[in-house]
Amino acid sequence: MHTGPQYTTTQSSTPGGGGGRTASLLVGGIAFAAVFLLIVGGTIGYLVLRGGGDPDPGAATTTATESSSASESASETPTDVEEQRCWTPDPVERSSQNPSGKLRGGGLQFIPPGAFDERQTPRGAAFMNDTQGAYAQVEEGWYSGLFVGAVEWQPGVEYPGAEVASQKIVSCYFSASIWGDTEGRSLDDEVTSPVTVAGMPGYRTTATVNFAKSNLELTDATSLSVTVLETPEGPSAFVQEIAVGVTEHEEASAEALESLTGIA
């Protein structure tokens, strides 16, 4: 179909007519197409670049949610340690020095009676550190004892106060492996009472350890007394372990309690 020459002649002889409008529309269409491509291209480029620089909003929300959940999970993880029934510092360390004529441990000191002339670190004393003891022989292989020391609780476990501390120290002392060949032991007549010694408040727990069978000749029981006081240096305890029926030791123990003071 050869229409070119005829279309050209008509366009030349009719300026401003239909052919001119068609040409103008063609030029305008090309221009519009160019602008459209620029706009679309720019928009696509912007979206592509924005997508590369910014993560998807939904993904960001999910990440934040997961992070929040992880934090909450971590905060809910238990951090408490398992509480031991009769925890004891390991090793037991001596940090106090005895003043002249007295024995000191923790925030307490007392005058050791003359009959209690042997010195050693106590055995069986749970929840205590910096201990110092004085002992008197009852008979071969058996002693009465007096000692002081700092009350020290298991790390990670809240200190329960003087009342519970005195009860636990008595209970653990009774269950410790310190009673030799005695058999049928029982912890009887346990009593806990509030006390104040030398202006320091606290609690005292007393009890009697009875032996159903033993090779002992001078006693068949031990009197236990644990006095826990809130001293300026922290909670401290005075422990009395006295052979029942040995009058000299019972009287000396009472004298030692009377001499008990804090550290001036």
C-alpha positions in Angstrom: 0.0 0.0 0.0 1.8 3.1 -1.2 0.2 6.1 0.7 3.3 7.9 1.6 3.6 10.4 -1.3 -0.2 11.1 -1.3 -0.1 11.7 2.5 2.9 14.0 2.1 1.2 16.2 -0.6 -1.9 16.5 1.5 0.1 17.4 4.6 2.0 20.1 2.6 -1.0 21.7 1.1 -3.0 21.8 4.3 -1.0 23.5 7.0 -2.6 23.3 10.4 -5.0 20.6 9.2 -5.5 17.0 10.3 -2.0 15.8 9.3 -0.5 18.6 11.4 -2.5 17.6 14.4 -1.5 13.9 13.9 2.2 14.9 13.8 1.7 17.1 16.8 0.0 14.2 18.7 2.8 11.9 17.6 5.5 14.3 18.9 3.5 14.9 22.1 3.0 11.2 22.6 6.7 10.6 22.2 7.4 13.3 24.7 4.8 12.0 27.2 6.3 8.5 26.8 9.7 9.8 27.6 8.5 11.6 30.7 6.5 8.6 31.8 9.5 6.4 31.5 11.6 8.8 33.5 8.9 8.9 36.2 8.4 5.2 36.3 12.1 4.5 36.1 12.8 6.9 38.9 10.1 5.4 41.1 11.3 1.9 40.5 14.9 3.0 41.2 13.7 4.6 44.4 11.8 1.6 45.6 14.8 -0.7 44.8 17.2 1.5 46.6 14.8 1.9 49.5 14.3 -1.8 49.7 18.1 -2.4 49.8 18.7 0.2 52.6 15.6 -0.5 54.8 14.5 -4.0 55.8 10.9 -5.0 55.1 8.7 -3.4 57.8 7.1 -6.7 58.6 10.5 -8.4 59.0 11.6 -5.6 61.3 8.5 -6.1 63.5 9.1 -9.8 63.6 12.8 -9.3 64.6 11.8 -6.8 67.3 9.2 -9.2 68.6 11.6 -12.2 68.6 14.2 -10.0 70.4 11.7 -9.0 73.0 10.6 -12.6 73.6 14.3 -13.6 74.0 14.8 -10.9 76.5 11.7 -11.9 78.5 12.8 -15.6 78.4 16.3 -14.7 79.7 14.8 -12.6 82.5 12.5 -15.5 83.5 15.4 -17.9 83.7 15.9 -18.9 87.4 19.1 -17.6 88.9 18.6 -19.0 92.5 21.1 -21.6 93.6 19.9 -24.9 95.2 19.9 -24.4 98.9 22.0 -26.8 100.9 20.5 -28.0 104.2 23.8 -27.6 106.1 26.0 -25.4 104.1 29.5 -24.8 105.4 32.2 -22.4 104.1 35.0 -24.2 102.4 37.6 -23.6 103.6 36.7 -22.2 107.0 39.1 -19.3 107.4 40.3 -17.5 110.5 40.1 -13.7 110.1 40.0 -12.5 113.7 42.7 -12.2 116.3 42.1 -13.0 119.9 42.6 -10.1 122.3 44.4 -10.8 125.6 42.5 -13.2 127.8 39.6 -13.6 125.3 38.5 -15.7 122.3 37.1 -13.8 119.4 35.1 -14.8 116.3 33.0 -12.7 114.0 31.5 -9.9 116.0 31.7 -11.7 119.4 34.2 -12.4 122.1 34.2 -14.2 125.5 36.4 -15.1 128.4 37.3 -18.8 128.3 36.9 -20.5 131.7 40.1 -22.0 133.2 38.9 -25.6 132.7 38.4 -25.0 129.0 42.2 -24.8 128.2 42.3 -26.5 124.8 42.0 -24.5 121.6 40.9 -25.8 118.3 38.7 -25.0 115.3 35.2 -26.4 116.0 33.8 -29.3 113.9 30.2 -29.7 112.8 29.5 -25.9 112.8 27.4 -25.2 109.7 26.8 -21.7 108.6 29.8 -20.4 110.6 33.2 -19.0 109.7 36.1 -17.4 111.6 35.4 -19.7 114.5 37.5 -20.1 117.6 36.8 -22.7 120.3 37.8 -23.6 123.8 37.4 -27.2 125.0 37.5 -29.2 128.3 38.0 -32.9 128.5 35.1 -34.9 130.0 36.8 -38.3 129.7 39.0 -40.1 127.2 37.9 -39.0 123.7 35.0 -36.8 124.9 34.9 -33.0 125.4 32.7 -30.1 126.3 33.1 -27.1 124.0 32.5 -23.3 123.8 33.1 -21.3 120.6 32.3 -18.1 118.8 32.2 -17.2 115.1 30.7 -15.2 112.3 27.4 -16.5 110.9 27.9 -16.9 107.1 25.0 -18.0 104.8 25.2 -19.9 101.6 25.9 -17.5 98.6 22.8 -16.9 96.6 20.5 -17.8 99.5 18.9 -15.0 101.5 20.0 -14.9 105.2 16.9 -15.9 107.2 17.6 -13.9 110.3 18.9 -14.8 113.8 15.9 -16.9 114.8 16.1 -19.4 111.9 19.9 -19.2 111.9 20.1 -20.4 115.5 17.6 -23.3 114.8 19.5 -24.4 111.7 22.9 -24.3 113.4 21.5 -26.5 116.2 19.9 -28.9 113.8 23.0 -29.2 111.7 25.3 -29.6 114.7 23.1 -32.5 115.8 23.2 -34.2 112.4 27.0 -33.8 112.0 29.4 -36.7 112.3 30.9 -35.6 115.6 29.3 -38.0 118.1 31.8 -40.8 118.0 30.4 -44.3 118.9 27.2 -43.1 120.5 24.0 -44.7 119.2 20.3 -43.8 119.2 20.8 -40.1 119.3 17.8 -37.8 119.7 17.4 -34.1 119.7 15.0 -33.2 122.6 13.5 -30.3 124.4 14.3 -27.7 121.7 13.3 -24.2 122.5 14.0 -20.9 120.7 13.7 -17.5 122.5 14.5 -13.9 121.7 17.5 -12.5 123.7 19.5 -9.4 124.1 23.2 -9.7 125.1 25.3 -6.6 125.7 22.7 -4.5 123.9 22.7 -6.8 120.8 19.4 -8.4 119.9 19.1 -12.0 118.7 17.8 -15.5 119.3 18.9 -18.4 121.3 18.0 -22.0 120.6 18.6 -24.7 123.2 18.2 -28.5 123.0 19.5 -31.7 124.5 21.2 -34.5 122.5 20.4 -37.7 124.3 22.3 -41.0 123.6 20.4 -44.3 123.9 23.7 -46.1 123.9 27.3 -45.0 124.4 30.6 -46.1 126.1 30.7 -42.9 128.1 30.8 -43.2 131.9 30.3 -39.6 133.1 27.5 -38.5 130.8 24.7 -39.8 128.6 23.7 -36.5 127.0 25.0 -33.1 125.7 23.3 -29.8 126.2 23.4 -27.6 123.1 22.9 -23.8 123.1 23.3 -21.5 120.1 23.0 -17.8 120.5 22.9 -15.8 117.3 23.2 -12.0 117.7 23.1 -9.1 115.3 26.4 -7.4 116.0 27.9 -4.3 114.4 30.2 -6.6 112.5 27.3 -8.8 111.2 25.5 -11.8 112.6 27.6 -13.9 114.9 27.0 -16.9 117.1 28.1 -18.3 120.5 27.8 -22.1 120.8 27.8 -24.1 124.0 28.2 -27.9 123.8 28.3 -29.2 127.4 28.3 -32.7 128.8 25.1 -33.0 130.9 25.9 -34.0 134.5 29.5 -32.6 134.5 28.9 -29.8 137.0 32.2 -28.0 136.6 31.6 -27.7 132.8 28.0 -26.6 133.3 29.0 -23.8 135.7 31.9 -22.7 133.5 29.6 -22.5 130.5 27.3 -20.2 132.4 30.2 -18.0 133.3 31.4 -17.8 129.7 27.9 -16.7 128.6 28.0 -14.0 131.2 31.3 -12.7 129.7 30.0 -12.6 126.1 30.3 -9.2 124.5 30.6 -7.5 121.1 33.8 -6.0 119.9 34.4 -2.6 121.4 
